[in-house]
Amino acid sequence: MTIQICIGSACHLRGSYDVIEKLKSLIAADNMEDKITLKASFCLGRCGEFVTVKADGEFIEGVNAQTIESIYKEKLKPAALKG
């Protein structure tokens, strides 16, 4: 699974770097480095209320530093394991 996280101006101000750091920690803690690749990306065209994240081409809604752990556990990790 490839996860793209926007680091453009709007997402940066919404905490995209915090999201990246939390995801890195979660992925490492679960030894998922061989299943999940993180990529920083400039504007993904969905500037809104949250950090823009795309996982294997699908946009993930509602991402910020407070929600990323539950999104990882409920959506991203299970999808990567199916992968």
PLY file of the C-alpha trace (Angstrom):
ply
format ascii 1.0
element vertex 83
property float x
property float y
property float z
element edge 82
property int vertex1
property int vertex2
end_header
0.00 0.00 0.00
1.20 3.49 -0.85
-0.04 6.35 1.28
0.37 9.90 -0.01
0.13 12.74 2.51
-0.20 16.31 1.30
2.46 18.69 2.59
1.20 21.69 0.64
0.50 24.98 2.39
-3.06 24.27 3.60
-2.30 20.74 4.80
0.96 21.84 6.38
-0.97 24.38 8.46
-3.45 21.63 9.43
-0.65 19.43 10.78
0.41 17.14 7.93
3.88 16.70 9.42
2.34 15.53 12.70
0.23 13.05 10.74
3.33 11.77 8.93
5.28 11.32 12.18
2.41 9.49 13.88
1.95 7.21 10.87
5.68 6.45 10.78
5.54 5.44 14.44
2.43 3.27 13.99
3.85 1.53 10.93
7.18 0.85 12.68
5.48 -0.40 15.86
3.49 -2.92 13.79
6.47 -3.88 11.57
4.48 -2.88 8.50
7.33 -1.17 6.64
7.28 -3.90 3.99
3.54 -3.43 3.40
3.08 0.37 3.66
5.05 3.09 1.89
4.59 6.71 2.98
5.10 9.49 0.45
4.89 13.22 0.96
3.07 14.96 -1.86
2.36 18.52 -2.77
-1.25 19.56 -3.27
-3.56 16.63 -3.94
-6.39 19.02 -4.83
-8.64 18.44 -1.83
-7.87 21.48 0.29
-10.52 21.52 2.98
-10.80 21.11 6.70
-8.40 18.17 7.12
-5.02 16.91 5.93
-5.41 15.33 2.49
-4.41 11.66 2.44
-4.64 9.17 -0.40
-4.15 5.43 0.11
-3.71 3.41 -3.07
-5.59 6.08 -5.02
-8.49 6.43 -2.57
-8.93 9.61 -0.55
-9.20 9.14 3.21
-11.52 11.66 4.87
-11.19 13.40 8.23
-7.44 13.02 8.78
-5.64 15.09 11.41
-3.19 14.37 14.21
-6.02 13.33 16.54
-7.75 10.93 14.12
-4.85 9.29 12.29
-4.31 6.49 14.81
-7.90 5.24 14.60
-7.91 5.64 10.80
-4.69 3.62 10.62
-6.03 0.84 12.85
-9.51 0.68 11.28
-8.77 1.31 7.58
-5.16 1.50 6.54
-3.58 -1.43 8.38
-6.37 -3.93 7.51
-6.25 -2.86 3.83
-2.45 -3.23 3.75
-2.67 -6.69 5.28
-5.17 -7.79 2.59
-2.98 -6.23 -0.05
0 1
1 2
2 3
3 4
4 5
5 6
6 7
7 8
8 9
9 10
10 11
11 12
12 13
13 14
14 15
15 16
16 17
17 18
18 19
19 20
20 21
21 22
22 23
23 24
24 25
25 26
26 27
27 28
28 29
29 30
30 31
31 32
32 33
33 34
34 35
35 36
36 37
37 38
38 39
39 40
40 41
41 42
42 43
43 44
44 45
45 46
46 47
47 48
48 49
49 50
50 51
51 52
52 53
53 54
54 55
55 56
56 57
57 58
58 59
59 60
60 61
61 62
62 63
63 64
64 65
65 66
66 67
67 68
68 69
69 70
70 71
71 72
72 73
73 74
74 75
75 76
76 77
77 78
78 79
79 80
80 81
81 82
